[in-house]
Amino acid sequence: EYMQLWDPQWEPGKAPHEIARRPIGAIAIANSDAGASAYTHVAIDEAHRAISDLVDAT
């Protein structure tokens, strides 16, 4: 997770977790880090997003 007091505010799509989760070919990153939050529900949401990214790319 980012800390509002110390971490910079990134433009939409420029945050490290947003850049790292962009699909490359048939590879998509899906874990809680891809959502910048260390919780199970975030990991599940990111898994859904990663599969959707791959389906949309085909």
TIVO-2410 file (N, C-alpha, C; in nm, 3 decimals):
# residues 58
REC num residu      c1      c2      c3 atome chaine
REC   1      E   0.083  -0.118   0.000     N      A
REC   1      E   0.000   0.000   0.000    CA      A
REC   1      E   0.088   0.124   0.000     C      A
REC   2      Y   0.035   0.227  -0.057     N      A
REC   2      Y   0.108   0.353  -0.059    CA      A
REC   2      Y   0.070   0.435   0.064     C      A
REC   3      M   0.164   0.513   0.111     N      A
REC   3      M   0.144   0.599   0.226    CA      A
REC   3      M   0.128   0.741   0.177     C      A
REC   4      Q   0.011   0.798   0.198     N      A
REC   4      Q  -0.019   0.931   0.145    CA      A
REC   4      Q   0.078   1.038   0.194     C      A
REC   5      L   0.131   1.022   0.313     N      A
REC   5      L   0.221   1.125   0.366    CA      A
REC   5      L   0.357   1.126   0.299     C      A
REC   6      W   0.405   1.009   0.252     N      A
REC   6      W   0.541   1.002   0.201    CA      A
REC   6      W   0.551   0.965   0.054     C      A
REC   7      D   0.458   0.890   0.003     N      A
REC   7      D   0.467   0.847  -0.136    CA      A
REC   7      D   0.413   0.955  -0.229     C      A
REC   8      P   0.473   0.969  -0.346     N      A
REC   8      P   0.424   1.070  -0.440    CA      A
REC   8      P   0.288   1.033  -0.497     C      A
REC   9      Q   0.218   1.132  -0.549     N      A
REC   9      Q   0.091   1.110  -0.617    CA      A
REC   9      Q   0.121   1.094  -0.766     C      A
REC  10      W   0.091   0.978  -0.820     N      A
REC  10      W   0.117   0.953  -0.961    CA      A
REC  10      W  -0.004   0.988  -1.045     C      A
REC  11      E   0.022   1.021  -1.170     N      A
REC  11      E  -0.086   1.043  -1.266    CA      A
REC  11      E  -0.153   0.908  -1.292     C      A
REC  12      P  -0.281   0.909  -1.332     N      A
REC  12      P  -0.348   0.782  -1.362    CA      A
REC  12      P  -0.269   0.701  -1.466     C      A
REC  13      G  -0.246   0.574  -1.434     N      A
REC  13      G  -0.174   0.485  -1.523    CA      A
REC  13      G  -0.023   0.490  -1.507     C      A
REC  14      K   0.029   0.576  -1.421     N      A
REC  14      K   0.173   0.593  -1.404    CA      A
REC  14      K   0.227   0.536  -1.273     C      A
REC  15      A   0.139   0.491  -1.185     N      A
REC  15      A   0.184   0.434  -1.058    CA      A
REC  15      A   0.257   0.302  -1.084     C      A
REC  16      P   0.356   0.268  -1.002     N      A
REC  16      P   0.432   0.145  -1.025    CA      A
REC  16      P   0.345   0.020  -1.036     C      A
REC  17      H   0.242   0.008  -0.952     N      A
REC  17      H   0.158  -0.112  -0.959    CA      A
REC  17      H   0.074  -0.115  -1.086     C      A
REC  18      E   0.041   0.000  -1.142     N      A
REC  18      E  -0.036   0.003  -1.267    CA      A
REC  18      E   0.052  -0.032  -1.386     C      A
REC  19      I   0.174   0.015  -1.384     N      A
REC  19      I   0.268  -0.018  -1.492    CA      A
REC  19      I   0.301  -0.167  -1.490     C      A
REC  20      A   0.327  -0.221  -1.370     N      A
REC  20      A   0.368  -0.361  -1.357    CA      A
REC  20      A   0.258  -0.460  -1.393     C      A
REC  21      R   0.132  -0.421  -1.384     N      A
REC  21      R   0.024  -0.517  -1.412    CA      A
REC  21      R  -0.023  -0.515  -1.556     C      A
REC  22      R   0.039  -0.435  -1.641     N      A
REC  22      R   0.002  -0.435  -1.782    CA      A
REC  22      R   0.038  -0.570  -1.844     C      A
REC  23      P  -0.055  -0.631  -1.916     N      A
REC  23      P  -0.026  -0.760  -1.978    CA      A
REC  23      P   0.083  -0.749  -2.084     C      A
REC  24      I   0.164  -0.852  -2.093     N      A
REC  24      I   0.265  -0.864  -2.198    CA      A
REC  24      I   0.237  -0.996  -2.268     C      A
REC  25      G   0.182  -0.988  -2.388     N      A
REC  25      G   0.142  -1.110  -2.458    CA      A
REC  25      G   0.037  -1.184  -2.378     C      A
REC  26      A   0.065  -1.312  -2.349     N      A
REC  26      A  -0.030  -1.394  -2.273    CA      A
REC  26      A   0.005  -1.399  -2.124     C      A
REC  27      I   0.084  -1.301  -2.077     N      A
REC  27      I   0.123  -1.296  -1.937    CA      A
REC  27      I   0.054  -1.177  -1.871     C      A
REC  28      A  -0.017  -1.204  -1.762     N      A
REC  28      A  -0.083  -1.098  -1.685    CA      A
REC  28      A  -0.053  -1.120  -1.537     C      A
REC  29      I  -0.023  -1.013  -1.467     N      A
REC  29      I   0.009  -1.020  -1.325    CA      A
REC  29      I  -0.120  -1.010  -1.243     C      A
REC  30      A  -0.136  -1.101  -1.149     N      A
REC  30      A  -0.256  -1.099  -1.065    CA      A
REC  30      A  -0.218  -1.138  -0.923     C      A
REC  31      N  -0.206  -1.039  -0.837     N      A
REC  31      N  -0.185  -1.063  -0.695    CA      A
REC  31      N  -0.222  -0.936  -0.619     C      A
REC  32      S  -0.213  -0.938  -0.490     N      A
REC  32      S  -0.254  -0.820  -0.415    CA      A
REC  32      S  -0.163  -0.701  -0.443     C      A
REC  33      D  -0.037  -0.726  -0.476     N      A
REC  33      D   0.053  -0.615  -0.508    CA      A
REC  33      D   0.010  -0.541  -0.635     C      A
REC  34      A  -0.054  -0.611  -0.726     N      A
REC  34      A  -0.101  -0.547  -0.849    CA      A
REC  34      A  -0.213  -0.447  -0.819     C      A
REC  35      G  -0.273  -0.458  -0.703     N      A
REC  35      G  -0.376  -0.364  -0.662    CA      A
REC  35      G  -0.327  -0.266  -0.556     C      A
REC  36      A  -0.199  -0.274  -0.523     N      A
REC  36      A  -0.136  -0.186  -0.424    CA      A
REC  36      A  -0.205  -0.194  -0.288     C      A
REC  37      S  -0.249  -0.313  -0.252     N      A
REC  37      S  -0.315  -0.333  -0.123    CA      A
REC  37      S  -0.299  -0.479  -0.083     C      A
REC  38      A  -0.259  -0.503   0.039     N      A
REC  38      A  -0.225  -0.639   0.083    CA      A
REC  38      A  -0.343  -0.712   0.147     C      A
REC  39      Y  -0.452  -0.723   0.076     N      A
REC  39      Y  -0.570  -0.791   0.130    CA      A
REC  39      Y  -0.620  -0.896   0.032     C      A
REC  40      T  -0.682  -1.000   0.085     N      A
REC  40      T  -0.729  -1.111   0.002    CA      A
REC  40      T  -0.828  -1.067  -0.103     C      A
REC  41      H  -0.923  -0.981  -0.067     N      A
REC  41      H  -1.023  -0.939  -0.164    CA      A
REC  41      H  -0.960  -0.861  -0.280     C      A
REC  42      V  -0.850  -0.794  -0.254     N      A
REC  42      V  -0.781  -0.722  -0.362    CA      A
REC  42      V  -0.714  -0.822  -0.455     C      A
REC  43      A  -0.655  -0.928  -0.401     N      A
REC  43      A  -0.594  -1.031  -0.484    CA      A
REC  43      A  -0.699  -1.098  -0.572     C      A
REC  44      I  -0.817  -1.123  -0.519     N      A
REC  44      I  -0.925  -1.183  -0.597    CA      A
REC  44      I  -0.970  -1.088  -0.706     C      A
REC  45      D  -0.987  -0.960  -0.673     N      A
REC  45      D  -1.025  -0.860  -0.774    CA      A
REC  45      D  -0.919  -0.849  -0.884     C      A
REC  46      E  -0.793  -0.855  -0.846     N      A
REC  46      E  -0.685  -0.846  -0.944    CA      A
REC  46      E  -0.679  -0.970  -1.033     C      A
REC  47      A  -0.711  -1.087  -0.978     N      A
REC  47      A  -0.717  -1.208  -1.060    CA      A
REC  47      A  -0.826  -1.194  -1.166     C      A
REC  48      H  -0.939  -1.141  -1.126     N      A
REC  48      H  -1.049  -1.118  -1.221    CA      A
REC  48      H  -1.007  -1.018  -1.328     C      A
REC  49      R  -0.941  -0.911  -1.287     N      A
REC  49      R  -0.894  -0.810  -1.382    CA      A
REC  49      R  -0.793  -0.869  -1.480     C      A
REC  50      A  -0.699  -0.949  -1.429     N      A
REC  50      A  -0.596  -1.007  -1.515    CA      A
REC  50      A  -0.656  -1.099  -1.620     C      A
REC  51      I  -0.751  -1.183  -1.580     N      A
REC  51      I  -0.819  -1.270  -1.676    CA      A
REC  51      I  -0.896  -1.188  -1.778     C      A
REC  52      S  -0.963  -1.085  -1.732     N      A
REC  52      S  -1.037  -0.997  -1.824    CA      A
REC  52      S  -0.943  -0.930  -1.923     C      A
REC  53      D  -0.825  -0.887  -1.875     N      A
REC  53      D  -0.727  -0.826  -1.965    CA      A
REC  53      D  -0.685  -0.923  -2.074     C      A
REC  54      L  -0.663  -1.049  -2.037     N      A
REC  54      L  -0.622  -1.149  -2.136    CA      A
REC  54      L  -0.733  -1.180  -2.234     C      A
REC  55      V  -0.856  -1.190  -2.185     N      A
REC  55      V  -0.970  -1.219  -2.272    CA      A
REC  55      V  -0.992  -1.102  -2.368     C      A
REC  56      D  -0.983  -0.980  -2.317     N      A
REC  56      D  -1.003  -0.862  -2.401    CA      A
REC  56      D  -0.894  -0.848  -2.507     C      A
REC  57      A  -0.774  -0.899  -2.478     N      A
REC  57      A  -0.662  -0.888  -2.571    CA      A
REC  57      A  -0.674  -0.985  -2.688     C      A
REC  58      T  -0.760  -1.086  -2.675     N      A
REC  58      T  -0.772  -1.185  -2.783    CA      A
REC  58      T  -0.885  -1.151  -2.876     C      A
***
